[in-house]
Amino acid sequence: MLTIRIFFPLILILALPGALAADLPGIPEFINEMVVKHQFKRDELIKVFHEAQYRQDVINAMNTPSTFKPWLDYRASFVNQKRISGGMKFWMKHADALERAEKLYGVPQEIIVAIIGVETLYGRNAGNYRTLDALTTLSFDYPRRVEFFRNELEQYLLLAREQNFDMLSIRASYAGALGIPQFMPSSYRKNAVDFDGDGKIDLMMDADDAIGSVANYLKQYGWKAGEAVAVRAKVEEGARPDDVGAARSLVAWGELGVSPQGKNGDGLFAYLLDFTLPDGKEFWLGFNNFAVITTYNNSSYYAMSVYQLAVELRKSARYYGLIRRAPL
């Protein structure tokens, strides 16, 4: 255990705006690991981490996620006219890439557009934190997810080397997500694609690469072309279905008094979802493709906002003649 004489000054240092992160416990060992495991040059990494800044606001943001908001407030942040109008402009500008992505990966165009719209408002809000600062802070001062963020920091160093990034200039979200589609560094390295065929993968500035990469990501995580995403559910009066969030067959849900109210993906397993409204609960059944969206962000609020924005985008796209496919 650290003594008060050691711990108290560390708090004071890290509380200062723009404090250096180099003194965080674990950084020297991490540098050693990167040198041995990936043949980084020690002196270069020492120099880079001496430029990294500790960001208390990153820790604060991680401790107060937007999903703490009531459902209707959360939804209103993403399913609104600004994102629908912006989505139509983005769709029209990149119609060829979106159509090609749907044909190649089986992911509906409106889902791709909705994810990019929710994540960065179509590339306009791609992050204001230096990626190195955010990931270093979380890797060495966020014990709840230290393993996850330390892996992402490792992946970021590798990505920067592969992409010839200036590690100190690349911006990200407070969680270290990058570019137009907000891929974590590991997803960037694993799932990003050169969709416009220009010989490089660029999720920071290239919308076509972002479109193809989102579609590829969803396909790799199990998206099933042509299947439903979610449907409103009716819960019979007096029924008390247990295990909200659990996967059951529609037959099993029916036996518990829960039935789909629309296109339901006959025979598929579904997750029962509930969303609190001022006058009670709103129930939905989410299918496999809904669960795939949650791999992008593990939140039913997030996935439902993406889905509902996609529904609105599809309505507008049909009006403008951009799409003729049947509804999701």
N, C-alpha and C positions, 0 to 999 in steps of 0.2 A: 504494500500500500504506500502511495506517495505521502510524504509528510506535508503538513500545512505550509511549511516554508517553501516547498517546491511547487505545490499545486496552486497556491493563491496567486503568485506572480504569473503563472501560465494562463490563468483565467483572465488576468488583467491584460496581458499581451494579446490574447486572442479576441478580447472584446473590442480592441481598438479597430477603427475603420482601416481596411487595407492591410491588416497585420499579415506578416509573412507566415506561410504554413510550414516552412522548412523544419521547425522545431517540434512538429507533431510527432509523437512516439510512433515508430514503425517505418518511417520513410527511409532511413539508411538501409534497413533490412530489405525493403521493397526494391530499392535500387540494386542491391546485391543480387537479388533474385532475377531482375531484368537483365543484368549483365551476364549471369551464368546461363539463364534459360534462353535468352533471345539475342545474346551477343551485342547488347547496346554498349556504347562507350560510357564508362563510369563518369568521367569528367563532364561529358555533355549532359548526362542526367542530373548530376549534382547541380550544375549551372541552371538547368531548367527548373528544378524544384526549389532552388533559392529564389526564383522569380515568382513562384506560385503564391497566391494570397489565400489566407483563411477567410471564408465567407460565413459569418454567423447567420446572414439572411438566408443562405441555402439551408442550414439546419432548421431555421424557423419555418421555411416553406415546406420542408419535408414533414414537419410536425403538425402542420395545419393544411392538409390537402383540401382541394376544392370540393371533394366528395363529402366534407363535413357540412356543406350547405344542404338545406332542404331540397328535395327532388325538383320541385318546380323552379326554384331559383337556379339550380344547376342547369336544368334543361334550357331555361331562358337564355343562358349565357352562350349556348351553341345552336339551338334551333330557333333562329330568328331571321328577320328579313335581310340583315346585313350579310349573313353567311349564305343565304339563298341567292341573293343578287350577285355576291362575289363568286359563288359557285357556278352560276350561269356564265359569267365572264370567263372564268377559268376553263369551263367545259368547252365553250365555243373556241377559245384560243388553242386548246389542246385536244380537239375532238378526234383527230386521227390517232393520236397516241392512246387515248382512252378506249377507242373502239378496238384497236389492235391488242391492248392489254386484256380486254374482256375476252376476245377470241382466243388468245394464247393461254391465259391462266384461268378462265372461267369465272372471274370475279366481276360482278356488275359494275358498270362505269360509275353509277351513283354512289356505290359504297366507297370506291377509290376516292372520288371527289369529296365525299363527306368526311372521310378520315383526314385528308389533307386540310379540309376546312376547319374541322375541330382542332386539329393539332396546331396549325400555324396561320389560320385565316389565309390559306392559299399562298403560303410563303412569306407573308408580310410580317409575321411575328415569330421568327425562328429562334429567338433566344437572345438574352442580353448578358449572359454570364460567360466569362472565359471558361471553356470546357475544362482546362487543366485545373482551374481554381475550384470549380464545382466538384469534380470527381476526386480531387485530392482531399478536399474538406470532408466529403462523405466517406471516403475510403479509410480515413484515420480519425474521424470524430463522429461517426454515426454507428454505434455498435449494433443496432438492431439489424442492419443489412450490410455489415462490413464485408462479408464474403462476396456478395453481389457487386458492390461498388468497386472493390479492389480488383475484381476480374474485369470490370468495365474500364478501369484506369489502365490496366494491362493492355486491354484491347485497343484503347485509344492511342497508346504509345505505338503499338504495332500499326494501327491505321494511319497515324501521322507519318510514320516511316514509309509505308506503302504509297500513300497519296502525296507525299512530299509536302505535308501541311506544316505551317509554322505553328508549333504546339501552343505558343503564347498568344496567337491571334484568333484562333477558331472559337466562335461563339456557340453557345448551346443553351438549353433550358437549365433551370436550377438543378435538375436531376442528371444533366449531362447528355440529353438527347439532342441529336444533330440534324440540321438541315430542314428542308421543306417538309419531309414526312416525319421528322423527329425520331429517327432511328437511334437507339443506343449503339455505341461503338461495336459491340459484338454483332448486332443485327446488321449494321453497315457492312461489316466484313463478310458476313454469312449470306445475307439475303439481298443486298443491293445489286442491281444489274445495270449494264450499259445498254439502256433501252433505245437510245437513238443511234447507236452504232458509230459513235465518234471516236472510239478507242479508249475512253476513260469513263469511270463511274463518278458522277458528280451529283450528290444529293444536296449540296449547298446552294447551287444556282440553277441546275438543270431540271426543269419541271418534268420533261419526258422521262428522264432517269428516275425521278421520284415516283411517277405514275407506275412505271413498270415494276419498280422495287416494292411498292405497297402491294400490288397484285401478286407478285412472286412470294412475298412474305406470307400473305393470307393463304395462298395455295399450299405453301410448305407446311403451314400449321393446320392444314386439314380442311380448307374451304371446299365445299361440294357444290359444283355448278348446278344451278337450277333448283336448288333446295331452298325452302323457306328460311327466314331468319328468326322471326318472332311473330306472335299473334296474340291478340287480346284473349283473355280467358275469363270464363264465367265460373264463379264459385257458388255452388248452391247454398241457399239459406240454411244455416245450421251446420253446414259442412265445416270441418276444422282440419284442413289438410296439413299434415306435418311436413317437416323437412323442406321449407322454402329454400330453393337453391339446389336441391337434390335432383338427380336425373332419374326419370321413370318413363315407362312407355305411356302412350296416350291412353291405352286401355287401363293401366294401373291408376293414372290420374282420374280417369272417369269413375273408377270404383271409389275414389275418395271425394267425388263430387265436383271435380274440376274438368271443364270441357273447353276446347278451343272455339273461338268465335270467328272463323274465317279459314283461309288457306292454312292447312295445318301439317303438311308433310306426313301424310298417312303412314302409320307404322313406325315413325321415328320416336326416339327418346327425346324428352323435353325437360327443361328446367323450369320450375315454377318460380316466378319473380313477382315481388310486390313492391309497389311504389306508393308512398304516403302522400295523399292529397288532403286539402282542408276538410273534405267531407268523408274521408275514409281511405280505404286501400283500393288501388288499381292493380289488377292481377294480369300478368302476361305469362305465356309459355315461350321460352327461348329454346331454339333448336341448335343443332351442331354449329351452324354458321354464326349464331350469336356467341357461342362459347369461343369460337375462333377469334372474333373481334376482341374478346376480353384478354386474349394473349397479347394484344397490342397495349392494353392498359387494363389491369385486373380490377375492373369496376363495372358492376351492372349499370350504374348511372352513365358511365362513359359509353358502353356498348349500346345502350338504349338511345342515347343522344345521337350517336353515329347513325343508328338505324332510322330514327325519326327524321333526322336531317336528310338522309338519303331518300326517304319517301317524298319529302317536300321537293328535293332537287329533281327527282324523277318526274314529278308532276309538271314542273317548269320545263324540263327538258322535252317532255312529250308535247307541250304547247309550242315550243320552238322547233319541233321537228327533229330534235337531236337523237331521239330514241323511240322505238316502236314496240319494244319488247313488253310483255305482260308485266304487271306489278310484281314486286318481291313477295 
